[in-house]
Amino acid sequence: TDKAGNRTDTKITIVYDTEGPNVGITTPSQDYSYMESGITINGTVNDAYIGASKVSYVITQNGTEIDGGSGTAKITGNTWSEAGIQLGDSEGDFKIVVSAEDKLGNTTAPTVINFNYDRLPPTLIINDEDSYEPNANYRNNSFVLSGKAYDTNAIQSVTIEYNLNDVSKTPKTKTIS
């Protein structure tokens, strides 16, 4: 108010923000298994007040950051993503740790997802393979097939296909988990 009684009102809004944004990981899902090295990670980020400014990620294997496995993801609206991350040649279990920061510098507790990278198929060894002839006919009532299957990342199942009496029929299968 001035001496003549003229008055000007100004309204100021003050936001008190002490919380970081909420951040989630959509891809990969928990315990997902990749077969290819080049992956895309993405998720959601929401801030109740002034908006998220940064989503950071770190990818580790056995507690060690992988080469090129950390950075700042691109934010579009309430989603974030990073494409073309190379996992390299080492198979096994990996971990993604993601955190977010808002425009005031408030951060979140990290969100963690575990996933697997398995680029090579399992190995199958048939015992005494030289004594079995593929597509051969056998006269005995019983036939023993034995062997081993292994993989760096464990075997989920082994499936055996076989025909009894008539090879023109659809093979029968037996899956061992």
Sequence and secondary structure as in RCSB ss.txt:
>XXXX:A:sequence
TDKAGNRTDTKITIVYDTEGPNVGITTPSQDYSYMESGITINGTVNDAYIGASKVSYVITQNGTEIDGGSGTAKI
TGNTWSEAGIQLGDSEGDFKIVVSAEDKLGNTTAPTVINFNYDRLPPTLIINDEDSYEPNANYRNNSFVLSGKAY
DTNAIQSVTIEYNLNDVSKTPKTKTIS
>XXXX:A:secstr
  TT                 EEEEEES TT EESSSEEEEEEEEE SSS EEEEEEEEEETTEEEEEEEEEEEE
ETTEEEEEEEE  S  EEEEEEEEEEETT  B   EEEEEEE  S  EEEETTGGG  TT    SS     EEEE
 TT    EEEEE SS TTS  EEEEE 
